[in-house]
Each structure stands twice: as C-alpha cells, then as structure tokens.
Amino acid sequence: MRLLPWTGVDGKPCYLSSDDPHSPLSRLADDIEAAQLRSAQEVLAGARAVLGDAKAGERAVRFALTRATESLADVLRIAVSRR
C-alpha cells in the first residue's frame, strides 16, 4: 500500500493498492510528490531569506513559517510513503 501525497475530503490518508508503478495514479502521485519537493526547496530558500533579513517584520516571518510548516508536512508525508 502506497500512501498518496493527498488526503480525502474528510482529511484521512489515501492509499494506493497497486503493484504497477507506471499506473496513471502512481504516475500522478509521483508528479505531485516531485512538485511538492520543488516547492519545499523554494519555500526553504524564501524562509532563509526572511530569517536573514533583520528588517523582516512579524508578518513576513509568520508567512514564511506558515509556508515552511506546510512544506515540512508534505515532505514528511513523502518520506513516510517511501519507507
């Protein structure tokens, strides 16, 4: 069973039961995971820039932290799915 990189409408995890890594749903999950990892790299760069800016205000820091926690959740989900 593969943990998919999205949840159902009720917020519960979605799983794929397939031995075919080339099925349309498997490929979609791979594409979404790749996009999430690219996004996490961009969020990390942005968060580092905000943290490195002594003039960054609370709003900028909170925005960066919010995006960073979202990205971390995505990356952890990917890591769990690949165990």
Residue frames as a rotation matrix with the C-alpha (Angstrom) as fourth column:
MET 1
0.582 0.813 0.000 0.00
0.813 -0.582 0.000 0.00
0.000 0.000 -1.000 0.00
ARG 2
-0.545 -0.744 0.386 1.34
0.755 -0.636 -0.161 3.38
0.365 0.204 0.908 -1.01
LEU 3
0.058 0.477 -0.877 0.49
0.703 -0.643 -0.304 6.49
-0.708 -0.599 -0.373 0.99
LEU 4
0.169 0.082 0.982 -0.59
0.911 -0.394 -0.124 9.10
0.376 0.916 -0.141 -1.54
PRO 5
-0.777 -0.615 -0.134 0.51
0.622 -0.717 -0.315 12.75
0.098 -0.328 0.939 -1.29
TRP 6
-0.600 0.656 0.458 -3.04
-0.499 -0.754 0.427 13.98
0.626 0.027 0.780 -0.67
THR 7
-0.904 0.385 0.189 -5.88
0.012 0.463 -0.886 13.29
-0.428 -0.798 -0.423 1.73
GLY 8
-0.471 0.838 0.275 -9.53
0.820 0.301 0.488 12.53
0.326 0.455 -0.828 1.20
VAL 9
-0.115 0.520 0.846 -12.25
0.056 -0.847 0.528 15.14
0.992 0.108 0.068 1.67
ASP 10
0.875 0.463 -0.141 -12.51
0.124 0.067 0.990 14.06
0.468 -0.884 0.001 5.30
GLY 11
0.495 -0.769 0.405 -8.78
-0.841 -0.542 -0.001 14.68
0.220 -0.340 -0.914 5.84
LYS 12
0.641 -0.244 0.728 -7.99
-0.226 0.847 0.482 10.98
-0.734 -0.473 0.487 6.17
PRO 13
-0.412 -0.889 -0.201 -4.99
-0.542 0.061 0.838 9.46
-0.733 0.454 -0.507 4.36
CYS 14
0.752 0.531 -0.391 -5.44
-0.622 0.376 -0.687 7.97
-0.218 0.759 0.613 0.90
TYR 15
-0.197 -0.796 0.572 -3.65
-0.375 0.600 0.707 4.80
-0.906 -0.075 -0.417 -0.13
LEU 16
0.297 0.181 -0.938 -3.00
-0.949 0.165 -0.269 3.15
0.106 0.970 0.221 -3.47
SER 17
0.154 -0.201 0.967 -3.04
-0.292 0.926 0.239 -0.61
-0.944 -0.319 0.084 -3.71
SER 18
0.957 0.074 -0.280 -1.18
-0.289 0.177 -0.941 -1.43
-0.020 0.981 0.190 -6.91
ASP 19
0.412 -0.851 0.326 1.92
0.426 0.496 0.756 -3.32
-0.805 -0.173 0.567 -7.92
ASP 20
0.296 -0.236 0.926 2.24
0.940 -0.098 -0.326 -1.23
0.167 0.967 0.193 -11.08
PRO 21
-0.143 -0.420 -0.896 4.50
0.616 -0.746 0.251 1.79
-0.775 -0.516 0.365 -10.51
HIS 22
-0.973 -0.229 0.027 3.57
0.151 -0.543 0.826 3.02
-0.175 0.808 0.563 -14.00
SER 23
-0.162 0.979 0.123 -0.19
0.987 0.162 0.016 3.12
-0.004 0.124 -0.992 -13.49
PRO 24
-0.012 0.196 0.980 -1.81
0.422 -0.888 0.183 6.50
0.906 0.416 -0.072 -14.13
LEU 25
0.906 0.395 0.155 -2.46
0.026 -0.416 0.909 7.06
0.423 -0.819 -0.387 -10.42
SER 26
0.531 -0.797 -0.288 1.10
0.746 0.279 0.605 6.08
-0.402 -0.536 0.742 -9.48
ARG 27
-0.308 -0.647 0.697 2.49
0.895 -0.446 -0.020 8.50
0.324 0.618 0.716 -12.06
LEU 28
0.378 0.530 0.759 0.19
0.179 -0.846 0.502 11.27
0.908 -0.054 -0.415 -10.82
ALA 29
0.967 -0.047 -0.249 1.35
0.248 -0.026 0.969 10.68
-0.052 -0.999 -0.013 -7.25
ASP 30
0.107 -0.993 0.057 5.00
0.954 0.118 0.274 10.75
-0.279 0.025 0.960 -8.41
ASP 31
-0.212 -0.138 0.968 4.40
0.652 -0.757 0.035 14.04
0.728 0.639 0.250 -10.26
ILE 32
0.721 0.540 0.434 2.70
0.024 -0.646 0.763 15.62
0.692 -0.540 -0.478 -7.25
GLU 33
0.775 -0.511 -0.372 5.47
0.540 0.229 0.810 14.48
-0.329 -0.828 0.454 -4.91
ALA 34
-0.189 -0.877 0.441 8.08
0.980 -0.199 0.024 15.95
0.067 0.437 0.897 -7.26
ALA 35
0.051 0.296 0.954 6.19
0.311 -0.912 0.266 19.26
0.949 0.283 -0.138 -7.34
GLN 36
0.948 0.316 -0.039 5.91
0.115 -0.225 0.968 19.26
0.297 -0.922 -0.249 -3.54
LEU 37
0.408 -0.876 -0.258 9.66
0.824 0.232 0.516 18.69
-0.392 -0.424 0.816 -3.18
ARG 38
-0.338 -0.484 0.807 10.43
0.793 -0.608 -0.033 21.51
0.507 0.629 0.590 -5.65
SER 39
0.452 0.605 0.655 8.06
0.098 -0.764 0.638 23.79
0.886 -0.225 -0.405 -3.75
ALA 40
0.899 -0.148 -0.412 9.72
0.431 0.132 0.893 22.87
-0.078 -0.980 0.183 -0.46
GLN 41
-0.108 -0.987 0.120 13.10
0.991 -0.098 0.090 23.90
-0.078 0.129 0.989 -1.89
GLU 42
-0.274 0.078 0.959 11.67
0.417 -0.888 0.192 27.27
0.867 0.452 0.210 -2.89
VAL 43
0.777 0.607 0.168 9.96
0.073 -0.352 0.933 27.75
0.625 -0.713 -0.318 0.48
LEU 44
0.578 -0.645 -0.500 13.18
0.784 0.269 0.560 26.89
-0.226 -0.715 0.661 2.29
ALA 45
-0.427 -0.751 0.503 15.10
0.855 -0.516 -0.045 29.47
0.293 0.412 0.863 0.26
GLY 46
0.027 0.537 0.843 12.44
0.137 -0.837 0.529 32.08
0.990 0.101 -0.096 0.96
ALA 47
0.908 0.322 -0.267 12.32
0.271 0.034 0.962 31.30
0.319 -0.946 -0.057 4.67
ARG 48
0.154 -0.935 -0.321 16.11
0.971 0.082 0.226 31.56
-0.185 -0.346 0.920 4.90
ALA 49
-0.463 -0.290 0.838 15.97
0.578 -0.815 0.037 34.93
0.672 0.501 0.545 3.17
VAL 50
0.490 0.713 0.501 13.33
-0.007 -0.572 0.820 36.21
0.872 -0.405 -0.275 5.58
LEU 51
0.867 -0.175 -0.467 15.26
0.499 0.268 0.824 34.94
-0.019 -0.947 0.320 8.60
GLY 52
-0.117 -0.991 0.061 18.43
0.991 -0.112 0.076 36.54
-0.068 0.069 0.995 7.25
ASP 53
-0.252 0.127 0.959 16.72
0.369 -0.904 0.216 39.92
0.895 0.408 0.181 6.90
ALA 54
-0.780 -0.139 -0.610 16.99
0.625 -0.156 -0.765 41.80
0.011 -0.978 0.208 10.18
LYS 55
-0.875 0.459 -0.152 14.30
-0.448 -0.888 -0.101 44.20
-0.182 -0.020 0.983 8.96
ALA 56
-0.615 0.685 -0.391 11.73
0.091 0.554 0.827 41.47
0.783 0.473 -0.403 8.25
GLY 57
-0.443 0.546 0.711 8.58
-0.857 -0.491 -0.157 42.13
0.263 -0.679 0.685 10.21
GLU 58
-0.550 0.307 0.777 6.37
-0.433 0.690 -0.579 39.77
-0.714 -0.655 -0.247 12.13
ARG 59
0.521 0.835 -0.175 4.01
-0.567 0.186 -0.802 39.35
-0.637 0.518 0.571 9.17
ALA 60
0.329 -0.492 -0.806 6.83
-0.843 0.232 -0.485 38.19
0.425 0.839 -0.338 6.87
VAL 61
-0.734 -0.634 0.243 8.22
-0.669 0.612 -0.423 35.81
0.119 -0.473 -0.873 9.49
ARG 62
-0.240 0.733 0.637 4.79
-0.431 0.507 -0.746 34.33
-0.870 -0.454 0.194 10.22
PHE 63
0.671 0.467 -0.576 4.12
-0.703 0.153 -0.695 33.88
-0.237 0.871 0.431 6.48
ALA 64
-0.084 -0.805 -0.588 7.48
-0.827 0.385 -0.409 32.16
0.556 0.452 -0.698 5.99
LEU 65
-0.800 -0.202 0.565 6.91
-0.547 0.635 -0.546 29.90
-0.249 -0.746 -0.618 9.00
THR 66
0.190 0.946 0.261 3.41
-0.548 0.323 -0.772 29.00
-0.815 0.004 0.580 7.83
ARG 67
0.643 0.000 -0.766 4.66
-0.740 0.259 -0.621 28.04
0.198 0.966 0.166 4.37
ALA 68
-0.423 -0.894 -0.147 7.61
-0.785 0.443 -0.433 26.16
0.453 -0.068 -0.889 5.89
THR 69
-0.558 0.261 0.788 5.36
-0.523 0.627 -0.578 24.07
-0.645 -0.734 -0.213 8.14
GLU 70
0.606 0.783 -0.143 3.11
-0.575 0.307 -0.758 23.23
-0.550 0.541 0.636 5.18
SER 71
0.391 -0.545 -0.742 6.12
-0.764 0.257 -0.592 22.15
0.513 0.798 -0.316 3.15
LEU 72
-0.657 -0.642 0.395 7.56
-0.751 0.506 -0.425 20.15
0.073 -0.576 -0.814 6.02
ALA 73
-0.016 0.742 0.670 4.26
-0.528 0.563 -0.636 18.28
-0.849 -0.364 0.382 6.35
ASP 74
0.801 0.291 -0.523 4.36
-0.594 0.283 -0.753 17.45
-0.071 0.914 0.400 2.62
VAL 75
-0.014 -0.914 -0.407 7.99
-0.788 0.260 -0.558 16.29
0.616 0.313 -0.723 2.78
LEU 76
-0.622 -0.164 0.765 7.34
-0.700 0.555 -0.450 14.14
-0.351 -0.815 -0.460 5.86
ARG 77
0.445 0.852 0.274 4.36
-0.529 0.498 -0.687 12.54
-0.722 0.161 0.672 4.12
ILE 78
0.649 -0.301 -0.699 6.57
-0.648 0.264 -0.715 11.71
0.399 0.916 -0.024 1.15
ALA 79
-0.447 -0.883 0.145 9.24
-0.811 0.331 -0.482 10.26
0.377 -0.333 -0.864 3.44
VAL 80
-0.304 0.425 0.852 6.67
-0.611 0.600 -0.517 8.07
-0.731 -0.678 0.077 5.22
SER 81
0.717 0.678 -0.161 5.26
-0.539 0.393 -0.745 6.88
-0.442 0.621 0.647 1.92
ARG 82
0.482 -0.619 -0.620 8.73
-0.637 0.238 -0.733 5.81
0.601 0.749 -0.280 0.72
ARG 83
-0.084 -0.511 0.856 9.66
-0.940 0.327 0.103 3.74
-0.332 -0.795 -0.507 3.80
